[in-house]
């Protein structure tokens, strides 16, 4: 399969979004904090598990530039 962002999911983090108050800037700021936290968690998992990470299938989350 080809496309962008079609690989297995390593880790997911959910956070609340206020549909009435959020802006692109506030969402970008929240996302940046979550991404940094996930990065450190994944690096720790890689070190602890000697490079093996548990993954989940990516069910429909991807983009194929040919479509």
Buried (B, 14 or more C-beta within 10 A) or exposed (E): EEEEEEEEEBBEEEEEEEEEEEEEEEEEEBEEEBEEEBEEEEEEBEEEEEEEEEEEEEEEEEEEEEE
